[in-house]
Amino acid sequence: MTRGGDTILELKAARLAARQARALARRRLALTLTAATLALVALGAATLAPAPTRWGAGEAPVDQWANLQLPPPVPQAPAPLAAQIAALGAAFDGRAGIAVRDLEGGWTAAHDGEALYPQQSVSKLWVAVSVLDAVDRGVLSLDDPVLVRREDLSIFHQPIRDHVGRNGYATTVGALLASATTRSDNAANDILMRLVGGPDHVRAVISARELGAISLADEERYFQTAIAGLDWRPEFSFGRNFWRARAAMPQDARQAALEAYLSAPPDGASPAAMVEALDRLAAGELLSPGSTALLLDLLGQSRTGPERLAGGLAEGWRLAHKTGTGQVLGPRATGYNDVGLLTAPDGRTYAVAVFIADTTRPVPERQALMQAVTRAVIAQHHGLDPAQTTPQDLKLLPMPLSAQETADLRLRGDFPAP
């Protein structure tokens, strides 16, 4: 049988040939697409691959790295002293922070060195720095006259009050500075703070010098009454008025005010920041050479806390320091501090800070901790083991009777009205 002259067999053969041709065309197309894809991949890989380089290509020029120096390692405190400082802090019954810094070696040994502790009157240091900064800038002169009136007085320890009569007391900026630093006179400190522009200005001085974890609260009269949970009243400067008002407060209210202060002290400072700031003060980085020398001389004449850090001094050693003493609630004492520059007979100097934020231990035990820190530094300096050295080994200095004028218990004592 045929269709259009072709036999059925012939038609079948033609269709088979057509199918085979189409299959061949599809295979050729697949091969072409595969080859194109591989070519694109190869081109991409060639684009991403780095060009061949010769030895040393891409390095910085020799003059950029030949003199490159790695930063020196952080100096480490002598292990025996570091261990003794840690042991003294851990053994004390209360919250204590300690730091010792070698001004020449650059190392610091500390116990709880980064935590904040109440400064109390240690903060008078920053008021003094602010005053001398104003002197350096020509804003103030140490000879500038100041008339102190009864309404200028403060609270607690203020020896200047004995001189303030009804017509006031004529003095100078320099005399107020000496009283604030050597005798921790609260009234002198408050007056100086107002003269330089108030607490905000002192905080600005601290910030400008990048002193780290060191802050300032307010004038002593406002600051101390707030710690007790009271508002300042001028009559608190005289007689027993402040003590009576504080005693009349509910115990839980006073306790709450004290806890609030200790949990976030507005005058807080870390022991580590304190010794670094003392280092910079001694190096002349905070004030002019003349003002630096004056402040260090005043700190060397300090008449407060003679049995704190100074109680551990050995022959030939000297201390320029500032103390701080907080309020007491029952057996609980707060803010018992001493910081300073401890200088050996050969001139090597160590910055030392001991802060006791909160304790029920009596004054002699607090003093003993501070004396032990001083002795540990002296022992290490002389190549002795701080943990094994006894007071007899160091030839400690006797405390002169004249140094007891403002002994610890008087710092928060009562004074009659003038």
Summary of the structure (lengths in Angstrom):
residues: 418
radius of gyration: 37.9
end to end distance: 147.4
largest distance: 148.1
contacts: 1296
relative contact order: 0.14
helix: 49%
strand: 16%
